[in-house]
């Protein structure tokens, strides 16, 4: 493994850190290895935005090779949104470039006295002033740094205004609008006065057995190209299944209070294709190319929205206009704010306005009416700048609900706003949201795809009805382990790579002799370590819950009958049993931790 660059932003000291071989053997890389790296720093007394709080950018052992969907990196630390473990991964080209520059990760601590950025190039790193960049949006920052460095192709990961103002859902953006969106890692960067990290590398990404790896990755990409999910994603993007999700009642509308819309949806993949789509985009070496490129009235090509943004600024707010969604997505990207959290928090504001708990006196005169695009845009600008009512929105949905005496109306788990996959339409998401280490996350396990048929039997998974209850708990745990493995490789979940294919790639890239069971155990190890970290940060069994709106039936189910909400308590009971966790505390038992080589976490977990 290549070294990790370690930077103390307070003193400006830059060193290199070598990861012990036993750690890479147990955790591979990515988010799991970052959790091991940061385990000792995840102290309750160390606030997420404090100067000493660590922030780690990490790649995986396949990142930057020419394997399938290997262009991603992950950013990890303590989340200002949840106060718990934070991780957010991002596509594009930045992660591969870092590895080509000779580093597998960057470990940041401290706080700079003035805004700065880090410049990493071919085994060297230096700190440069970012005073002139402070206040620029994310795209402007990329351009300004590229111009200043004048070094040809430079990849830049940066924050915008929202990161500077430390909004707890501030993101980090790189390349053509690829983002590390969730859990507020952009705010942690902002709190360190770190505007950006620019990287450039000309080296070769190391794999331990190149002659074994090369044919395997060619075969993996050939298989991936022919996969049905790949074809949908390339043709229609991540919202390709939008109409189907809508039919299942899995796509939220009117802030999770309406199960179905009668009118034709224009914010689906097909809707985009019929209107503004002008091309596709891909991350490093990716044969899927799920990214959308659209052209609006000004004639300029720009990033098209993906599923979460389309639903968040679409049916969630009773809007249905792909042009408007594209514009709101771009404004959020430029400010550096996560579109899921932003649109969810706006949805809550609309809901509380309708309930009479928020009035025009609170909003500075804005009447928050469903389907009003003007209010939505105004609220986004106010939030990023922490102006007017936006100062309240800028604390996220949980805090907004609390402020107006209605925290239970906020559709969030542990401070992270729920993504746009409703557990009443795909019940596995109930457990996924309730137990994810980073709050209501749909990427720690995209179980909604399992609920519609993407069942991997070679992992020991079975098929269950999309509305099944406790009987699917063990299945959910397996899928979470599988996706935790993906997150330690920092692979994209949209790449439907078969387990035996991935096994060959891991073994040849890392010099291992693993089985599929070993891969799943590595995933389980990462999941349990993050749980132990969260336990240490104060998470208890009580935190494994869903917000009230998701535990109520829809009144307008598309199937013509009331759709019962998931029975979360019985699902959790079965889940703890499947995980080997204490059913009362919800903590991994010492025996479980020992079995996973996590003895070091026993005392404090
Ligand atoms: S599937 Fe999409 S998000 Fe994933 S690596 Fe490929 S282009 Fe990037």
Boltz pocket constraint, residues with backbone or C-beta under 6 A from the ligand:
constraints:
  - pocket:
      binder: B
      contacts: [[A, 69], [A, 70], [A, 71], [A, 91], [A, 92], [A, 281], [A, 282], [A, 283], [A, 284], [A, 286], [A, 287], [A, 288], [A, 289], [A, 290], [A, 291], [A, 492], [A, 493], [A, 494], [A, 495]]
      max_distance: 6.0
